[in-house]
Amino acid sequence: MFGPVNGVLDLIFWLISIAAFIMSAWALIHAIRIPTKAFPAAGKQTKPLWLVILGFATLFTFAAAVNYQNMGVGLPGIFTIAAVIAAGIYLADVKPAVNGYRRGGGNQGPYGPW
């Protein structure tokens, strides 16, 4: 009797897990590409700390997306929720602050360094 509803909810939660993984991976790739000096210059935590946080966030969200059907629980775990929060903080707060710092340094104009 509840089969189709559970199937739709499982699909929705699986899609949310995939979106969380993509968000975490995007944040991790961005953090890798930004120079190390940009983080303290922007008043943020160090690059190695963010790489560890985002690395674990990507790992946990990947595990949630891959093993979702095997977890047997309809809701994501506490580590997955913490991972999404960490990636969200990076993308909303740290990424805009360090975006101005690119390789090569110098003055940044609207079309690149000058």
Backbone hydrogen bonds, N-H to C=O, Kabsch-Sander energy under -0.5 kcal/mol:
donor,donor_aa,acceptor,acceptor_aa,energy
6,N,2,F,-2.3
7,G,3,G,-2.3
8,V,4,P,-2.1
9,L,5,V,-2.5
10,D,6,N,-2.7
11,L,7,G,-1.9
12,I,8,V,-2.4
13,F,9,L,-2.7
14,W,10,D,-2.3
15,L,11,L,-2.4
16,I,12,I,-2.1
17,S,13,F,-2.1
18,I,14,W,-2.2
19,A,15,L,-2.3
20,A,16,I,-2.2
21,F,17,S,-2.0
22,I,18,I,-2.4
23,M,19,A,-2.3
24,S,20,A,-2.3
25,A,21,F,-2.7
26,W,22,I,-2.4
27,A,23,M,-2.1
28,L,24,S,-2.3
29,I,25,A,-2.7
30,H,26,W,-2.2
31,A,27,A,-2.4
32,I,28,L,-2.0
33,R,29,I,-1.6
34,I,30,H,-1.1
38,A,35,P,-1.1
39,F,35,P,-0.5
39,F,36,T,-0.9
41,A,37,K,-1.6
42,A,38,A,-1.6
43,G,40,P,-1.1
44,K,39,F,-2.8
50,W,46,T,-2.0
51,L,47,K,-2.7
52,V,48,P,-2.0
53,I,49,L,-2.6
54,L,50,W,-2.9
55,G,51,L,-2.0
56,F,52,V,-2.4
57,A,53,I,-2.2
58,T,54,L,-2.5
59,L,55,G,-2.2
60,F,56,F,-2.9
61,T,57,A,-2.4
62,F,58,T,-2.2
63,A,59,L,-2.5
64,A,60,F,-2.1
65,A,61,T,-2.0
66,V,62,F,-2.7
67,N,63,A,-2.5
71,M,67,N,-1.1
71,M,68,Y,-0.7
72,G,68,Y,-0.6
81,I,77,G,-2.0
82,A,78,I,-2.4
83,A,79,F,-2.1
84,V,80,T,-2.2
85,I,81,I,-2.1
86,A,82,A,-2.5
87,A,83,A,-2.4
88,G,84,V,-2.3
89,I,85,I,-2.4
90,Y,86,A,-2.2
91,L,87,A,-2.6
92,A,88,G,-2.3
93,D,89,I,-2.5
94,V,89,I,-1.1
95,K,90,Y,-3.1
97,A,93,D,-0.9
98,V,94,V,-2.2
99,N,95,K,-1.2
101,Y,98,V,-1.6
102,R,100,G,-0.8
105,G,102,R,-1.7
109,G,107,N,-0.6
109,G,112,G,-2.7
112,G,109,G,-1.3
114,W,107,N,-1.7
